[in-house]
Amino acid sequence: MTRYPRDFGGYGATPPDAAWPGGARIAVQFVVNYEEGGENCLLHGDAASEAFLSEIVGAAPWPGQRHWNMESIYDYGARAGFWRLHRLFTGARIPVTVYGVASALARAPLQVEAMQEAGWEIASHGLKWIDYRDHSEEAERADMAEALRLHEEVTGSPPRGWYCGRTSANTVRLAAETGAFDYISDTYDDDLPYWSDIAGEGQLIIPYTLDCNDMRFATPQGFNSGDQFYTYLCDTFDALYAEGRGGVAKMMSVGLHCRLIGRPGRIRALQRFVEYIQEFEGVWTPRRIDIAEHWRATHPPRRHARPSRMTREAFVALYGGIFEHSPWIAERAFELELGPAHDSAAGVHSVLCRVFRSATDDARLGVLRAHPDLAGKLAAAKRLTAESTSEQASAGLDALTEAEHARFTALNAAYTEKHGFPFIIAVKDHDKAGILRAFEARVDNDSGTEFLTACGQVERIARLRLEALL
């Protein structure tokens, strides 16, 4: 495998300003998962009963049998828990996004009507709330198409967002390939939305949460009481709100399930959190579709050539000159494991430097000797590479006085005679006087020290060149 699909880079140390409406410091987004009636059940054509996210912690599926207690717990979510959540959010005037399982929505006309009257967004939560990890692509694609059809039939309009939850490795790509969704939320990898080139197109991803999620009431080492849930939500909010004060506004997602948080012993924790965030200024509580529309308008996708997706020829053509007259470095770097994390100056620099550092001393010496003298004969004859010409000009080395030129000429000769390669320095990091001081100081070093110093400067020059490109 030479192309690695996971992205560890993200926004890095400098995430964008979300620029939320009204200058909000944080967007707090509530999701109500509506799954009751879409879970595994013999009545739904499944082979066994449901075993996930209920009051029966550690439940196992019952093959070929209905699990009456499990069904009853799910029924509670539809019959009582949903309405408790509906009263809370409509009373607080906070619109939510519903992740609606299409088959569950079809069995819940009263709840769907209430969602729509409240102005809630109903996103797609798939056709059935089942695990897709062992499904073939064809079977999962067919269920996705039926989920879209049934969702529109039940609600009157197609879903604009997607979250499956119990995914396969293909789910996000298959959802993107439909071209149907303004956003996909089957990731947990960031505190901000981002654009992805899944399926070769710009797809907006709005990450979801499994930590600020009431599902942890139904998992080992989760929340044992409402106070724990409330404290965790508040701590998350406080951390993100503080970051928003620093100009890096973030997003907080809160995941809810009717049969879990909808219990009387838990709903007060959620109510207290809603009341808590309403005491702060600069808090935006949108639906996910509102976030998607804002992000598209404020941070539209920007297309650019991604190094990890280039052909060998294109990669070498673009990066073959980063190390002076040494395209072999780019050729070997192309064979390394590249992925989205390498689609940046830092990423390409990393793989180029790996090749350079692992090369023999003779090969690295060849790279050093490929560099021109500073203000030397090649510069005078205008035979430098475009990169070297620009770099030397940036420090004023193309406009030396007669005395300065004589001094550089003498130093070049002395340095090369002693060390066997030209003096190399990242001139863009210095002015003319600083370069001259470094030259005079380094000419007297031993050659071993200068070899290592020059190699480090070659890597620095490469980084500056890549930053200019990327």
C-alpha positions in Angstrom: 0.0 0.0 0.0 1.6 3.3 -1.1 -1.5 5.5 -0.7 -2.8 5.8 2.8 -6.5 7.0 3.0 -6.7 8.2 6.6 -6.1 11.9 7.2 -4.1 12.8 10.3 -3.5 16.4 9.2 -6.8 18.2 9.3 -6.6 21.9 9.9 -3.4 21.5 11.9 -2.2 24.2 14.3 -4.2 26.9 12.4 -7.9 26.0 12.1 -10.0 28.6 10.2 -12.2 31.1 11.9 -15.7 29.5 11.7 -17.1 33.0 11.5 -20.4 31.8 12.9 -23.4 34.2 12.4 -23.5 37.1 14.8 -19.9 36.5 15.8 -20.9 33.5 17.9 -18.0 31.9 19.7 -19.5 28.4 19.5 -22.1 26.5 17.6 -23.9 24.0 19.9 -25.9 21.5 17.8 -28.3 19.0 19.2 -29.2 15.7 17.4 -32.2 13.6 18.2 -31.6 10.1 16.8 -35.0 8.6 15.9 -34.4 4.9 15.6 -37.4 3.3 17.3 -39.1 1.0 14.8 -36.0 0.7 12.6 -33.9 -1.5 14.9 -33.1 -5.2 14.4 -36.3 -7.1 14.9 -37.9 -10.2 13.4 -41.0 -8.1 12.5 -38.6 -6.0 10.3 -37.3 -9.0 8.4 -34.1 -9.3 10.5 -32.5 -12.6 11.6 -32.3 -11.6 15.3 -33.4 -9.1 17.9 -31.6 -5.8 18.7 -28.8 -5.8 21.2 -27.5 -2.2 21.1 -28.1 0.9 23.1 -30.9 0.0 25.6 -31.3 -0.3 29.3 -30.2 -4.0 29.0 -26.4 -3.3 29.1 -24.6 -6.2 27.5 -27.7 -7.6 25.8 -27.1 -10.3 23.1 -29.1 -10.7 20.0 -31.7 -13.5 20.0 -31.5 -15.3 16.7 -34.9 -16.3 15.3 -36.8 -14.8 18.3 -38.4 -11.6 19.2 -37.0 -10.0 22.4 -40.1 -8.5 24.0 -38.3 -6.5 26.7 -36.0 -5.0 24.1 -38.9 -4.1 21.8 -40.7 -2.5 24.8 -37.7 -0.4 25.7 -37.5 0.9 22.1 -41.2 1.5 22.2 -40.8 3.8 25.2 -38.6 6.1 23.1 -41.3 6.6 20.6 -44.2 6.7 23.0 -42.8 8.9 25.8 -39.1 9.8 25.3 -39.6 11.6 22.0 -42.4 13.9 23.4 -40.3 14.7 26.4 -37.5 15.9 24.1 -40.0 17.7 21.9 -41.3 19.7 24.8 -37.8 20.6 26.0 -36.5 21.9 22.7 -39.6 23.6 21.5 -39.9 25.2 24.9 -36.3 26.4 24.7 -36.8 27.6 21.1 -33.9 25.5 20.0 -34.3 23.7 16.6 -32.6 20.3 16.3 -31.5 17.9 13.7 -33.2 14.5 13.7 -31.3 11.6 12.4 -34.3 9.7 11.2 -34.2 6.0 10.2 -36.5 5.9 7.2 -38.3 2.8 8.2 -38.8 4.1 11.7 -40.1 7.4 10.3 -42.6 5.5 8.2 -43.9 3.9 11.5 -44.1 7.3 13.3 -46.6 9.7 11.6 -47.4 11.6 14.8 -43.7 12.2 15.6 -42.8 13.2 12.0 -45.6 15.7 12.0 -44.4 17.2 15.3 -40.8 17.4 14.0 -41.9 19.3 10.9 -44.2 21.6 12.8 -41.3 22.5 15.1 -39.1 23.3 12.1 -36.6 20.5 12.9 -34.4 19.2 10.2 -34.9 15.5 9.4 -31.6 14.0 8.1 -31.3 10.5 6.9 -30.2 7.8 9.4 -30.3 5.1 6.8 -33.1 2.6 5.9 -32.8 0.5 9.0 -30.8 0.9 12.2 -28.6 -2.1 11.7 -24.9 -2.8 11.4 -23.5 -2.6 7.8 -20.0 -3.8 8.5 -20.6 -7.1 6.8 -22.8 -5.9 4.0 -21.6 -6.0 0.4 -21.2 -2.6 -1.4 -24.2 -3.6 -3.6 -26.4 -4.4 -0.7 -25.5 -1.3 1.2 -25.9 0.9 -1.9 -29.4 -0.6 -2.5 -30.4 0.1 1.1 -29.1 3.7 0.8 -31.2 4.3 -2.3 -34.3 2.9 -0.7 -33.7 5.0 2.4 -33.7 8.1 0.2 -36.8 7.1 -1.6 -38.7 6.2 1.5 -37.6 9.3 3.4 -38.9 11.6 0.7 -42.1 9.5 0.5 -42.7 9.9 4.3 -41.6 13.5 4.9 -42.4 15.1 1.6 -38.8 16.1 0.8 -35.4 14.4 0.3 -32.9 14.5 3.2 -30.1 16.9 2.9 -27.9 15.3 5.5 -26.7 11.7 6.1 -25.6 9.8 9.2 -25.6 6.0 9.3 -23.8 5.4 12.5 -23.4 1.6 12.2 -21.2 1.9 9.2 -19.0 -0.2 6.9 -15.7 1.1 5.5 -17.7 2.0 2.4 -20.5 4.0 3.9 -19.1 7.5 3.6 -17.9 7.0 0.1 -21.2 5.5 -1.0 -23.1 8.4 0.5 -20.9 10.9 -1.2 -21.3 9.1 -4.6 -25.1 9.6 -4.5 -24.5 13.4 -4.8 -27.6 13.8 -2.7 -26.3 15.2 0.5 -25.3 18.7 1.5 -23.3 17.1 4.3 -22.3 13.8 5.7 -21.7 13.2 9.4 -20.3 9.7 9.7 -17.0 10.9 11.1 -15.8 11.9 14.6 -12.5 13.4 13.6 -12.8 17.2 14.2 -14.4 20.1 16.0 -15.2 21.9 12.8 -16.7 21.0 9.4 -14.4 20.4 6.5 -14.4 19.6 2.8 -13.3 16.1 1.6 -12.5 14.9 -1.9 -14.4 11.6 -1.3 -15.4 10.1 -4.6 -13.5 12.8 -6.4 -15.9 15.6 -5.5 -16.0 18.2 -2.8 -18.1 16.7 0.0 -18.9 18.7 3.2 -18.3 16.7 6.3 -19.8 17.8 9.6 -18.3 15.6 12.3 -20.5 14.0 14.9 -19.8 12.9 18.5 -19.7 9.7 20.5 -18.5 11.3 23.7 -21.1 14.1 24.2 -23.7 11.4 23.5 -26.3 9.9 25.8 -25.4 6.5 24.3 -22.9 6.3 27.1 -25.7 5.7 29.5 -26.0 2.3 27.8 -22.4 1.3 27.5 -19.8 0.0 30.0 -17.8 2.8 31.7 -20.3 5.3 30.5 -22.5 7.8 32.4 -24.1 6.3 35.5 -26.1 9.4 36.4 -27.5 12.5 34.8 -25.0 14.6 36.8 -22.1 12.9 35.0 -23.7 13.6 31.7 -24.3 17.3 32.6 -20.8 17.8 33.9 -19.2 16.3 30.8 -21.3 18.5 28.5 -20.5 21.6 30.5 -16.8 20.8 30.6 -16.8 20.3 26.8 -18.8 23.5 26.3 -16.5 25.5 28.5 -13.3 24.3 26.7 -14.7 25.1 23.3 -16.2 28.4 24.4 -12.8 29.5 25.8 -11.2 28.6 22.4 -13.8 30.7 20.8 -12.6 33.7 22.8 -9.3 33.3 21.1 -10.8 33.7 17.7 -11.0 30.0 16.8 -14.8 29.4 17.1 -15.7 25.7 17.3 -18.7 23.4 17.0 -20.1 21.1 19.7 -22.4 18.3 18.9 -24.7 16.6 21.4 -26.1 13.2 20.5 -29.4 12.1 22.0 -31.7 9.1 21.8 -35.4 9.2 22.7 -35.3 5.9 24.7 -32.2 7.0 26.7 -32.2 10.7 27.5 -36.0 10.6 27.3 -36.2 8.9 30.6 -37.4 11.1 33.5 -34.2 10.3 35.5 -32.0 11.7 32.7 -33.9 14.5 31.0 -33.3 17.0 33.8 -29.5 16.8 33.1 -30.1 17.8 29.5 -32.5 20.5 30.6 -29.9 21.9 33.0 -27.3 22.0 30.2 -29.7 23.9 27.9 -30.3 26.4 30.6 -26.5 26.6 31.3 -25.5 27.5 27.7 -28.4 30.0 27.4 -26.6 32.1 30.1 -23.7 32.8 27.8 -23.4 35.4 25.0 -22.2 34.3 21.6 -23.8 30.8 21.5 -25.5 29.7 18.2 -27.8 26.7 18.4 -28.4 25.7 14.8 -29.6 22.7 12.9 -26.9 20.8 11.0 -28.2 22.0 7.7 -27.8 25.6 9.0 -24.2 24.8 9.7 -23.8 23.3 6.2 -25.3 26.3 4.5 -23.1 28.7 6.5 -19.9 26.7 5.8 -20.6 26.5 2.1 -21.1 30.3 2.0 -18.2 31.3 4.3 -15.7 28.5 3.5 -16.5 27.2 0.1 -14.4 24.3 -1.2 -11.1 25.1 -2.9 -9.9 22.7 -5.5 -6.1 22.2 -5.7 -3.8 19.4 -7.0 -3.2 17.0 -4.1 0.3 15.4 -4.1 -1.1 12.1 -2.8 -3.3 11.8 -5.9 -0.9 12.9 -8.5 0.6 10.6 -11.2 4.2 9.9 -10.9 5.0 12.2 -13.9 3.1 15.1 -12.4 4.6 14.6 -9.0 8.2 14.6 -10.3 7.5 17.4 -12.6 6.3 19.6 -9.8 8.6 18.6 -7.0 11.7 17.3 -8.9 13.4 20.7 -8.5 12.7 21.2 -4.8 16.1 19.7 -4.1 18.4 21.4 -6.5 18.9 19.4 -9.7 18.0 16.2 -7.9 14.8 14.8 -9.3 15.7 11.3 -8.0 14.5 12.5 -4.6 11.0 13.2 -5.8 11.0 9.9 -7.8 11.7 7.9 -4.7 9.4 9.9 -2.5 6.5 9.1 -4.8 6.9 5.4 -3.9 6.5 6.1 -0.2 3.2 5.8 1.6 1.4 9.0 0.8 -2.0 10.1 1.9 -4.1 13.2 2.7 -1.7 14.2 5.5 0.9 14.7 2.8 -1.1 17.1 0.8 0.6 20.1 2.3 4.1 21.7 2.3 4.9 19.9 5.6 3.7 16.6 4.1 5.6 16.7 0.9 8.7 18.1 2.8 8.5 15.1 5.1 8.7 12.5 2.3 11.3 14.3 0.3 13.5 14.7 3.4 13.1 11.0 4.3 14.5 10.1 0.9 17.4 12.6 1.3 18.2 11.5 4.8 18.2 7.8 4.0 20.5 8.3 1.0 24.2 7.6 1.1 26.7 10.3 2.0 27.9 10.3 -1.6 24.4 10.8 -2.9 23.8 13.7 -0.4 27.1 15.2 -1.3 25.9 15.2 -4.9 22.9 17.2 -3.9 25.1 19.7 -2.1 27.4 20.1 -5.1 24.3 20.7 -7.3 23.8 24.0 -5.5 25.3 27.1 -7.0 27.7 29.5 -5.4 26.2 32.5 -3.8 26.5 35.5 -6.2 28.8 33.3 -8.3 29.5 32.8 -12.0 26.2 31.0 -12.7 24.3 33.9 -11.3 26.3 36.4 -13.4 25.7 34.3 -16.5 22.0 34.0 -15.5 22.2 30.2 -15.5 20.6 29.6 -12.1 17.4 27.7 -11.7 14.3 29.9 -11.4 14.1 29.0 -7.7 17.8 29.9 -7.0 17.5 33.2 -9.0 14.5 34.3 -6.9 16.0 33.2 -3.6 19.3 35.0 -4.2 17.5 38.1 -5.4 15.3 38.1 -2.2 18.5 38.8 -0.2 19.9 41.4 -2.6 22.6 39.1 -3.9 21.8 40.1 -7.4 22.8 43.7 -6.6 26.1 43.6 -4.9 28.6 46.4 -4.8 32.0 45.7 -6.4 33.5 45.2 -2.9 30.7 42.9 -1.8 31.1 40.8 -5.0 34.8 40.5 -4.4 34.2 39.3 -0.8 31.7 36.7 -1.8 33.9 35.5 -4.6 36.8 35.0 -2.2 34.7 33.2 0.4 33.2 30.9 -2.3 36.6 29.9 -3.4 37.9 29.3 0.1 34.9 27.4 1.3 34.7 25.1 -1.7 38.4 24.4 -1.6 38.2 23.4 2.1 35.0 21.5 2.2 34.5 20.2 -1.3 31.0 21.7 -1.9 29.5 25.2 -2.1 28.4 27.2 0.9 24.6 26.6 1.3 22.3 28.7 3.4 18.5 29.4 3.2 19.0 33.0 2.0 15.3 33.8 2.5 15.8 33.5 6.2 18.5 36.2 6.2 19.5 39.6 4.8 22.7 40.2 2.9 24.7 41.2 6.0 23.5 38.1 7.9 24.4 35.8 5.1 27.9 37.3 4.9 28.4 36.9 8.7 27.3 33.2 8.5 29.6 32.7 5.6 32.6 34.1 7.4 31.8 32.1 10.5 31.2 28.7 8.8 34.1 28.7 6.5 36.4 27.8 9.4 34.3 24.9 10.6 35.5 21.3 10.1 34.1 19.6 7.0 32.1 17.1 8.9 30.2 19.8 10.8 29.7 21.7 7.6 28.3 18.7 5.8 25.6 18.3 8.4 24.9 22.0 8.5 24.7 22.2 4.7 22.3 19.2 4.6 20.1 20.9 7.2 20.1 24.1 5.1 19.2 22.1 2.0 16.1 20.8 3.8 15.2 24.3 4.9 15.5 25.6 1.4 13.2 22.8 0.2 10.6 23.7 2.9 10.6 27.3 1.8 10.2 26.3 -1.9 7.3 24.0 -1.0 5.6 26.7 1.0 5.8 28.9 -2.0 4.1 26.2 -4.1 1.5 25.0 -1.6 
